[in-house]
Amino acid sequence: MQQLIARHKTAISRTELSRPIKLAIADGVLSQECTLFDYGCGLGDDLRMLSAIGFAASGWDPVHRPADPLRPAKVVNLGYVVNVIEKPAERQEALRRAWDIAEDLLIVSARMNMDSRALRASSDFADGLVTSRGTFQKFFDQQELRNLIDSCLGVTSVPAAPGIFYVFRQDEARAAFMASRYRRRVAAPRITRSEELFRQHEDLLSPLIAFVGDRGRLPADDELANVQAVRDVFGSPRKAFRIVLRVTDRERWDEVARERAEDLLIYLALARFDQRPAYGKLPPALQRDVKEFFSTYIAACNEADEVLLSLGKPGVVDLACQVSKFGKSMPEALYVHESALGSLSTILRLYEGCARGYIGRVEGANIIKLHRSAPKITYLTYPDFEADPHPSLASAVTVNLQTFRIESRDYRGYKNPPILHRKEAFVAESHPLRQKF
């Protein structure tokens, strides 16, 4: 039976970047400033396309590039490799070899159980299947793949998407990424009044405004690139920000600080599931955030635990859905557009965050269904949401927060797929197309 396995046939030709690479770029963990090594690069299409857009990328493959050396790189991609290896010991060896050359980040991806439906002719072999082409495929569920990575490498991986995980070399980098996942994008308050001193030094004050808008607090000296120039003109960043307050809405700045404190609280609550890092393992910026908003790390964690535990109390989620100012409320669930997630209450953001912390980002999903009577979150994909007045449902992925089972359903072959009505109900009032909807 061993002769049936034809690993060289698993490499496929791509016309666009693979899912793990596209996701890493979108998440900001792979940039042109990083070197990339693709371990098991197949035909090398990712390398070719990355090089064409300015990335420093190289790779190795046992069939197509066996002579190329294994090179350490900031980011290493192990893309859809472990699922085509029929021997468990070899899967672990591939993981370890890829991890050995990853300086900052290892990206691991594999095919999921829900992908097996597309496989027609196949026969059981070992812990997977042999396809009609003679290739081996092992299909994982989300937790099974994570367990393989974590137990083999002695790490705590981060779910990036179904079947895709990030493994950070440094605890600080992992914490920074996880915290950024729950930080909303908010614009700094607009300039509402004219002030001569501000107008004279607007360019000098711009980095300070951007920082406070991003973190909700004043920067330390090492967090502001032009701090000396600010000191020369205003005496200190605090005094400089007083000028900003004169020409903007002070209450809006207070709101930014409250929002950043809430974002940090949600991160700390969800971090409990993956062994919340010690205070000293947090990036310096997060340590300063904790001091600014909660005084002590113990106080911040206690408050986070209290909010997290409240999710399990009867009726808490249901009531939060009922009184939500955003989304379309139905008897069984609250439906919200992805752009409105940050506008939900802390309870509902945390509720959805429990699912996202397990599954990562569901690509293409733009409507989130928050179930009211059962602990489940469903990610719905409507490809033509913005253009079509009544878009059709393409797919749905449901995460059960009790069993952590993932169910998926594809509606693209249906003659009468579910249709979305009243799109304006799903978005926040600030959505740029709400009036059109």
C-alpha positions as CSV (number, residue, x, y, z in Angstrom):
1,M,0.0,0.0,0.0
2,Q,3.0,2.3,0.6
3,Q,3.7,2.5,-3.1
4,L,0.3,4.2,-3.6
5,I,1.6,7.4,-1.9
6,A,2.8,9.9,-4.4
7,R,3.8,13.0,-2.5
8,H,5.2,14.7,-5.5
9,K,1.7,15.0,-6.9
10,T,0.5,17.1,-4.0
11,A,2.2,20.3,-5.3
12,I,-0.3,22.5,-7.2
13,S,0.1,25.4,-9.5
14,R,-1.2,28.8,-8.0
15,T,-2.3,32.0,-9.8
16,E,-2.6,33.9,-6.5
17,L,-0.9,33.8,-3.1
18,S,-1.8,30.9,-0.9
19,R,-4.3,31.5,2.0
20,P,-1.7,31.4,4.8
21,I,0.6,34.0,3.0
22,K,-2.3,36.3,2.2
23,L,-3.6,36.1,5.8
24,A,-0.1,36.8,7.2
25,I,0.2,39.9,5.1
26,A,-3.3,41.1,6.0
27,D,-2.5,40.5,9.7
28,G,0.7,42.5,9.5
29,V,3.0,39.6,10.6
30,L,4.6,39.3,7.2
31,S,5.9,42.5,5.5
32,Q,8.6,43.5,3.0
33,E,10.9,44.2,6.0
34,C,10.8,40.4,6.9
35,T,12.7,37.6,5.2
36,L,10.5,34.6,4.4
37,F,11.4,31.0,4.0
38,D,8.8,28.6,2.5
39,Y,9.5,25.1,3.9
40,G,7.9,22.7,1.4
41,C,7.3,25.3,-1.2
42,G,6.1,23.0,-3.9
43,L,6.3,24.6,-7.3
44,G,7.4,27.9,-5.8
45,D,4.5,30.0,-6.9
46,D,4.3,31.9,-3.6
47,L,8.0,32.6,-3.8
48,R,7.6,33.9,-7.4
49,M,4.7,36.2,-6.6
50,L,6.2,37.5,-3.3
51,S,9.5,38.3,-5.0
52,A,7.5,40.2,-7.7
53,I,6.1,42.6,-5.1
54,G,9.3,43.2,-3.2
55,F,9.5,40.5,-0.6
56,A,12.7,38.7,0.2
57,A,11.5,35.1,-0.1
58,S,13.3,31.8,-0.6
59,G,12.3,28.1,-0.1
60,W,13.0,24.4,-0.2
61,D,11.0,21.4,-1.3
62,P,12.0,17.7,-1.2
63,V,10.9,17.2,-4.8
64,H,11.0,20.5,-6.7
65,R,13.8,22.3,-4.9
66,P,15.8,19.6,-3.1
67,A,19.2,21.2,-3.6
68,D,18.2,24.6,-2.2
69,P,19.6,25.1,1.4
70,L,17.4,25.5,4.5
71,R,17.9,29.2,5.5
72,P,16.9,30.9,8.8
73,A,14.3,33.6,8.2
74,K,12.2,36.0,10.2
75,V,9.1,34.2,9.0
76,V,8.9,30.5,8.0
77,N,5.8,29.1,6.2
78,L,4.9,25.4,6.6
79,G,2.0,25.6,4.2
80,Y,-0.2,22.5,3.8
81,V,2.8,20.1,4.4
82,V,1.8,18.1,7.5
83,N,-1.4,17.0,5.9
84,V,0.3,15.3,3.0
85,I,2.7,13.3,5.1
86,E,1.4,9.9,6.0
87,K,3.8,9.1,8.8
88,P,3.0,11.0,12.1
89,A,6.7,10.9,13.1
90,E,7.7,12.6,9.8
91,R,5.0,15.3,10.4
92,Q,6.6,16.1,13.7
93,E,10.0,16.2,12.2
94,A,8.8,18.6,9.5
95,L,7.4,20.9,12.2
96,R,10.6,20.8,14.2
97,R,12.8,21.5,11.2
98,A,10.7,24.4,10.1
99,W,10.6,25.8,13.7
100,D,14.4,25.5,14.0
101,I,14.9,28.1,11.2
102,A,12.1,30.4,12.2
103,E,13.6,33.5,13.9
104,D,10.4,35.3,14.7
105,L,7.3,33.4,13.4
106,L,6.3,30.0,12.1
107,I,3.1,29.8,10.0
108,V,1.5,26.3,10.0
109,S,-1.5,25.3,7.9
110,A,-3.3,22.1,7.0
111,R,-6.5,21.0,5.4
112,M,-9.5,20.7,7.7
113,N,-12.2,18.0,8.1
114,M,-14.7,20.3,6.3
115,D,-12.4,20.2,3.2
116,S,-12.8,16.4,2.9
117,R,-16.3,16.7,1.4
118,A,-14.7,17.8,-1.9
119,L,-12.7,14.6,-2.1
120,R,-14.6,12.1,-4.1
121,A,-12.6,9.0,-4.9
122,S,-10.5,8.0,-1.9
123,S,-9.7,5.1,0.4
124,D,-8.7,5.0,4.1
125,F,-5.0,4.8,4.8
126,A,-3.3,5.2,8.2
127,D,-5.0,8.2,9.9
128,G,-6.1,9.8,6.6
129,L,-7.0,9.0,3.0
130,V,-5.4,8.0,-0.3
131,T,-6.8,10.0,-3.2
132,S,-7.5,8.7,-6.7
133,R,-4.2,10.4,-7.7
134,G,-2.3,8.3,-5.2
135,T,-1.6,11.2,-2.8
136,F,-2.2,11.1,0.9
137,Q,-4.4,13.6,2.8
138,K,-4.8,13.9,6.5
139,F,-7.7,16.2,7.5
140,F,-7.6,17.8,10.9
141,D,-10.1,19.6,13.1
142,Q,-9.0,22.9,14.6
143,Q,-8.0,21.6,18.1
144,E,-6.3,18.5,16.7
145,L,-4.0,20.6,14.5
146,R,-3.3,23.0,17.4
147,N,-2.5,20.1,19.7
148,L,0.0,18.6,17.2
149,I,1.8,22.0,16.9
150,D,1.8,22.8,20.6
151,S,2.8,19.3,21.8
152,C,5.5,18.9,19.2
153,L,7.1,22.3,19.6
154,G,6.4,23.0,23.2
155,V,4.6,26.2,22.4
156,T,1.2,28.0,22.6
157,S,0.2,28.6,19.0
158,V,-2.3,31.3,18.0
159,P,-5.3,30.4,15.7
160,A,-5.2,32.7,12.7
161,A,-8.0,31.2,10.7
162,P,-9.5,27.7,10.3
163,G,-6.6,25.4,9.6
164,I,-3.9,28.2,10.0
165,F,-1.8,28.9,13.1
166,Y,0.9,31.3,14.1
167,V,3.8,30.3,16.3
168,F,5.7,33.2,17.8
169,R,9.2,32.9,19.0
170,Q,8.9,35.6,21.6
171,D,6.1,35.9,24.2
172,E,6.0,39.6,23.8
173,A,5.3,39.4,20.1
174,R,2.6,36.9,20.7
175,A,0.9,39.1,23.3
176,A,1.2,42.2,21.1
177,F,-0.5,40.4,18.2
178,M,-3.3,39.0,20.4
179,A,-3.9,42.4,21.9
180,S,-4.0,44.1,18.5
181,R,-6.6,41.6,17.4
182,Y,-9.2,43.1,19.8
183,R,-8.1,46.8,19.4
184,R,-10.7,48.7,17.4
185,R,-9.7,51.2,14.7
186,V,-10.8,54.6,15.8
187,A,-10.0,57.9,14.3
188,A,-8.6,60.7,16.5
189,P,-11.1,63.6,17.2
190,R,-11.3,66.1,14.4
191,I,-10.0,69.6,14.7
192,T,-13.1,71.7,15.5
193,R,-11.6,75.1,16.4
194,S,-8.8,77.3,15.2
195,E,-5.8,78.0,17.4
196,E,-2.7,79.8,16.2
197,L,-0.1,77.8,18.2
198,F,-1.6,74.5,16.9
199,R,-1.7,75.7,13.3
200,Q,2.0,76.7,13.5
201,H,3.1,73.3,14.8
202,E,0.5,71.0,13.3
203,D,3.1,68.7,11.6
204,L,5.0,68.5,14.9
205,L,1.9,67.5,16.8
206,S,0.6,64.9,14.3
207,P,2.6,61.9,15.7
208,L,1.5,62.8,19.2
209,I,-2.2,62.9,18.1
210,A,-1.8,59.6,16.2
211,F,-0.3,57.9,19.3
212,V,-2.9,59.0,21.7
213,G,-5.6,58.0,19.2
214,D,-4.0,54.5,18.9
215,R,-3.2,53.9,22.6
216,G,-5.7,56.2,24.5
217,R,-2.9,57.6,26.6
218,L,0.1,59.9,26.4
219,P,3.4,58.4,25.2
220,A,6.5,57.7,27.2
221,D,9.6,59.4,25.8
222,D,10.8,56.3,23.9
223,E,7.4,55.9,22.2
224,L,7.4,59.2,20.4
225,A,10.0,59.5,17.6
226,N,10.0,63.4,17.7
227,V,9.9,63.7,21.5
228,Q,12.9,66.0,21.7
229,A,11.4,68.4,19.1
230,V,8.1,68.4,21.0
231,R,10.0,69.2,24.2
232,D,11.9,72.0,22.6
233,V,8.7,73.8,21.5
234,F,6.2,72.8,24.3
235,G,8.3,71.6,27.2
236,S,6.7,68.1,27.3
237,P,4.3,65.8,25.4
238,R,1.7,66.5,28.2
239,K,1.9,70.3,27.6
240,A,1.8,69.8,23.9
241,F,-1.3,67.7,24.2
242,R,-3.0,70.5,26.0
243,I,-2.8,72.5,22.8
244,V,-4.5,69.6,21.0
245,L,-7.3,69.6,23.5
246,R,-8.0,73.2,22.9
247,V,-8.8,72.6,19.2
248,T,-10.6,69.2,19.5
249,D,-13.4,67.6,21.5
250,R,-12.1,66.8,24.9
251,E,-15.0,64.4,25.6
252,R,-14.1,62.4,22.5
253,W,-10.5,61.9,23.8
254,D,-12.0,60.6,27.0
255,E,-14.1,58.2,24.9
256,V,-11.0,57.0,23.1
257,A,-9.4,56.2,26.5
258,R,-12.4,54.3,27.6
259,E,-12.5,52.3,24.4
260,R,-8.8,51.4,24.6
261,A,-9.3,50.3,28.2
262,E,-12.2,48.1,27.1
263,D,-10.1,46.6,24.3
264,L,-7.3,45.8,26.7
265,L,-9.9,44.2,29.1
266,I,-11.2,41.9,26.4
267,Y,-7.7,40.8,25.4
268,L,-6.9,40.0,29.1
269,A,-10.1,38.1,29.5
270,L,-9.6,36.0,26.4
271,A,-5.9,35.5,27.3
272,R,-7.0,33.4,30.2
273,F,-7.9,30.5,27.9
274,D,-4.2,30.3,26.7
275,Q,-2.3,30.8,30.0
276,R,-2.4,34.6,30.4
277,P,1.1,35.9,30.2
278,A,2.9,37.3,33.3
279,Y,3.1,41.0,33.5
280,G,6.8,41.0,32.7
281,K,6.1,39.0,29.5
282,L,3.9,41.8,28.1
283,P,5.4,44.2,25.6
284,P,6.4,47.5,27.3
285,A,3.5,49.3,25.5
286,L,0.9,46.9,27.0
287,Q,2.5,47.2,30.4
288,R,2.1,51.0,30.2
289,D,-1.5,50.6,29.0
290,V,-2.2,48.5,32.1
291,K,-0.8,51.1,34.4
292,E,-2.7,53.9,32.7
293,F,-6.1,52.2,32.7
294,F,-6.1,49.8,35.7
295,S,-3.2,50.9,37.9
296,T,-2.1,47.3,38.5
297,Y,-2.0,44.1,36.5
298,I,-3.8,42.2,39.3
299,A,-6.7,44.7,39.2
300,A,-6.9,44.4,35.4
301,C,-6.9,40.6,35.4
302,N,-9.5,40.5,38.2
303,E,-11.8,42.8,36.3
304,A,-11.2,40.8,33.1
305,D,-12.0,37.5,34.9
306,E,-15.2,39.0,36.3
307,V,-16.5,40.0,32.9
308,L,-15.5,36.7,31.4
309,L,-17.2,34.6,34.0
310,S,-20.4,36.7,33.6
311,L,-20.8,35.2,30.1
312,G,-21.8,31.9,31.7
313,K,-24.6,33.3,33.8
314,P,-28.1,32.5,32.5
315,G,-29.6,35.2,30.4
316,V,-26.6,37.5,30.3
317,V,-25.9,37.1,26.6
318,D,-29.6,37.0,25.7
319,L,-30.2,40.3,27.5
320,A,-27.1,41.9,25.9
321,C,-28.5,40.9,22.5
322,Q,-31.9,42.3,23.3
323,V,-30.7,45.7,24.3
324,S,-28.0,46.1,21.7
325,K,-28.1,49.4,19.8
326,F,-26.5,47.7,16.8
327,G,-27.4,44.7,14.6
328,K,-30.6,43.0,13.5
329,S,-32.3,41.4,16.5
330,M,-34.2,38.1,15.9
331,P,-35.7,35.7,18.4
332,E,-32.9,33.2,18.1
333,A,-29.9,35.5,17.5
334,L,-28.5,39.0,16.9
335,Y,-26.9,39.5,13.5
336,V,-24.3,42.2,13.0
337,H,-22.0,43.2,10.1
338,E,-18.3,42.7,10.8
339,S,-17.8,46.5,10.7
340,A,-20.1,46.9,13.7
341,L,-18.4,44.3,16.0
342,G,-16.4,47.0,17.7
343,S,-19.5,49.0,18.5
344,L,-21.1,46.1,20.5
345,S,-21.2,46.0,24.2
346,T,-18.2,44.5,26.1
347,I,-20.2,41.3,26.8
348,L,-21.0,40.7,23.2
349,R,-17.5,41.6,21.9
350,L,-16.2,39.1,24.5
351,Y,-18.8,36.5,23.4
352,E,-17.7,36.7,19.8
353,G,-14.1,36.9,20.8
354,C,-14.3,33.4,22.4
355,A,-15.1,32.0,19.0
356,R,-12.5,34.0,17.2
357,G,-9.9,33.1,19.7
358,Y,-10.5,29.4,18.8
359,I,-11.0,29.6,15.1
360,G,-9.2,32.8,14.1
361,R,-10.5,34.9,11.2
362,V,-13.0,33.3,8.9
363,E,-12.1,34.7,5.5
364,G,-14.9,36.4,3.6
365,A,-17.3,36.3,6.6
366,N,-19.1,39.6,6.9
367,I,-22.2,38.9,8.9
368,I,-21.8,37.5,12.5
369,K,-24.7,35.6,14.1
370,L,-24.6,35.7,17.9
371,H,-26.9,33.0,19.1
372,R,-29.0,34.0,22.1
373,S,-30.1,30.6,23.6
374,A,-27.1,28.4,22.8
375,P,-23.4,29.2,23.1
376,K,-22.7,29.4,19.4
377,I,-21.3,31.9,17.0
378,T,-21.9,31.6,13.2
379,Y,-19.8,33.4,10.6
380,L,-21.9,34.1,7.4
381,T,-20.4,35.0,4.0
382,Y,-22.3,37.3,1.7
383,P,-19.9,38.0,-1.2
384,D,-22.0,40.8,-2.7
385,F,-23.1,42.5,0.5
386,E,-22.2,46.0,-0.5
387,A,-23.4,45.9,-4.1
388,D,-26.4,43.6,-4.1
389,P,-29.6,45.0,-2.4
390,H,-30.5,41.4,-1.4
391,P,-27.3,39.4,-1.4
392,S,-27.3,35.5,-1.3
393,L,-25.6,33.5,1.4
394,A,-22.5,31.6,0.1
395,S,-21.3,29.8,3.2
396,A,-21.7,29.5,7.0
397,V,-19.2,28.4,9.7
398,T,-20.5,27.8,13.2
399,V,-18.4,27.4,16.3
400,N,-20.0,25.7,19.3
401,L,-18.4,27.2,22.4
402,Q,-19.4,24.2,24.6
403,T,-18.0,21.4,22.4
404,F,-15.7,23.5,20.2
405,R,-16.9,21.7,17.2
406,I,-16.8,23.6,13.9
407,E,-19.6,23.0,11.4
408,S,-19.6,24.4,7.9
409,R,-22.2,24.6,5.2
410,D,-21.8,25.7,1.6
411,Y,-24.8,27.3,-0.1
412,R,-23.3,28.2,-3.4
413,G,-24.8,25.2,-5.1
414,Y,-28.3,25.9,-3.8
415,K,-31.1,27.0,-6.2
416,N,-32.6,29.1,-3.5
417,P,-30.0,30.1,-1.0
418,P,-31.0,32.3,2.0
419,I,-31.3,36.0,1.0
420,L,-30.5,39.0,3.2
421,H,-33.0,41.8,3.7
422,R,-32.8,45.2,5.3
423,K,-29.0,45.5,5.1
424,E,-29.0,48.8,7.0
425,A,-30.1,47.0,10.2
426,F,-26.8,45.0,10.3
427,V,-24.4,48.0,10.3
428,A,-23.7,50.8,12.7
429,E,-24.9,54.3,11.9
430,S,-21.4,55.4,11.0
431,H,-21.2,52.9,8.1
432,P,-20.5,54.9,5.0
433,L,-23.1,53.1,2.9
434,R,-25.9,52.9,5.5
435,Q,-28.1,55.6,3.9
436,K,-27.7,53.8,0.6
437,F,-28.7,50.5,2.2
